[in-house]
Amino acid sequence: MGGERRARYALAMRSHVPRPLVRLGGRLLTMLVLLLAGVPALADEAPTAADVTEPGRSLERAVRVALGTTEKTKRTLVFLLDPTPSVKSAGFEAVLTRALAPALETQPALAVGLAVAGDKKGWRLAPSRDAGKILEVVHEVLAEAKPNFRNLYGDARRLGSMLAKRSGRRELVIVSLDNGDAEDDVESTAAALARLKVRTSCITSEVYVADSYYLSGTRTVPRGVTLGAGDAPYVTLPWGWLFQSVIANETTPSGYAYYGLTHLAAATAGRVFLYSAPGGTHRCAYYGTCPVCPEDHQPTDDAFQTHRLKLLAPPAGTRSKAGAVMARDPWFRAMLKAWDQAAKAGLLRSKPSIRIAGGNVKPERRVQGRLAPLLGSLSGWKRLADKSDKTRAACEKVIESLRAQMESIGDEQGQPRYRAMCDFTLAMLHVTKANLVAYSAFCREVAPALLGREPYVFEPPEMSPIAEGRRVVGIMCQPLSLCHGVGPLRTLRLPGGADWQTELDALDKIVTGFMRRYGHTPYAMALRHQGIARFTFTYRGTGTIVPPPKPKSRTENETTETGRPNRAGGAASGGGSGSPTTGGG
């Protein structure tokens, strides 16, 4: 990464945070001037999603900009329409109705065609200047909208070959809010469109940061495609932490689109337009309720800031080039090593999804790890507490190892995105360590007192947490959201005494420093989606808290036509309107 971008990052992320979370670099004033002036990425830097993503979330603006131009040359534009309920409910037909006629009137040499995702015959309507016919076909297509997997990239290759036969400027606009992650030879598709000089733009939805949804469970993916990692070429953020019911990778909006669609736009000088449905509210706790407020507050650093988001943008180039950058980046290497160590210690249920090999990265086939066996069943309170202490000791070793590596890295080294991931990993290790302290205290103090032979005497207003007449068979946890920080959780009187309060003091500094540095970015939101664990009992016939089931899908067709999994969306960037829809939903 060029020195200018590193300096801009150092300034934009400046905070009063102890090392290793921050150490300031030089040339900050000069870079501030460049940043405020809107200086684009340097020519020798690899493209990022920020270089091709348009501002705003309006479908109206996206369609008008895609159709409009000041050039008077002959122009052929084809919409590749993905007929899903989300596109229909977004009002694409109405928006196109308002924008099409003015565009045709002001551009006498413009012809607009329509192709339907999944239709191997090519375009449904050949490029035409008949606005009425175009809108009639759009209406017919959206009338039969279905939430199916569809192979957009195979369609784009076919349409590229057809557009190449036409003279003048050639453009393809992909309209899909759901299927950008169903990848089929993305890089070859981008290279072919670039070679044929077909400028490709996309109107799509905002997706999650390093989305791990298709790795975190046993899911059948459509034949002929692979499911992508949200905004990035690979899942590069540890997921599935011990004592957490929420996987932040699957709930945190990234501010950007699917990697595959972003790469098509970057390779062909196209643009990416994001759409978010209006409405939506902030939620402190992704599952359950907030222990501090009635879900009626808005964090002051919730809304993403454009300049910070640009510095943490995912790569938009080829996977090979992105992998070569990762393999050299010291922050990424440190994070990857800590991820591997944490997985072996049972601190999270994922293994690194990629490994460094030959100056690049390669995907790993086995990415499911195994959590430390502390929840679910009983094996004696003392034994469980001892297991927890052993796991905590392993966690402390991983923390010290990661800290030592981070201390050795200079602020002018590496990319801001991977620095953020490294800092997030360190913060989550501290959260996990605190939760292990709480677990040990529960096993040593609470459980024996409540389940001992001598009945425990409750003093009003305390009430017994044990369900009368039910047999205790295990332990479960309910994470208390970090949306309000660590401080308010002190009033909940969790077990652990002085040791627990000391642990909370240390964690408070870590979380506060992290939020100062990464406020107004996806990484602050990701940490708020995690929590301090409150433990209780499970009873015969009940189970631990798990996320809602996510259906599987299967197909034998090259171009997929089966329903997508229905996923509950997280907050859109800034928590205000809409939600990312990676995987549908």
Buried (B, 14 or more C-beta within 10 A) or exposed (E): BEEBBBBBBBBBBBBEBEEBBBBEBEBBEEBBEBBEEEEEBEEEBBBBBBBBBBEBBBBBBBBBBBBEBEEEEBBBBBBBBBBBBBBBEBBBBEBBBEBBBEBBEEBEEBBBBBBBBBBEEBBBBBBBBEBEEBBEBBEEBBEEBBBBBBBBBBBBBBBBBBBBEBEEBBBBBBBBBBBBBBBBBBBEBBBBBBEBEBBBBBBBBBBBBBBBBBBBBEBEBBEBBBBBBBBBBBBBBBBBBBBBBBBBBBBBBBBBBBBBBBBBBBBBEBBBBBBBBEEBEBBBBBBBBBBBEEBEBEBEBBEBBEBBBBBBBBBBBBBEBBBBBBBBBBBBBBBBBBBBBBBEBBBBBBBBBBEBEEEBBEBBEEBEBEBBEBBBEBEEBEEBBBBBBBBBEBBBEBBEBBBEBBEEBEBBBBBBBBBBBBBBBBBBBBBBBBBBBBBBBBBBBBBBEBEEEEEEEEEEEEEEEBEEEEEBBBBBBBBBBBBBBBEBBEEEEBBBEEEBEEBBEEBBBBBBBBBBBBBBBBBBBBBBBBBBBBBBBBBEEEEEEEBEEBEEBEBEBEBBBBBBBEBEBBBBBBBBBBBBBBBBB
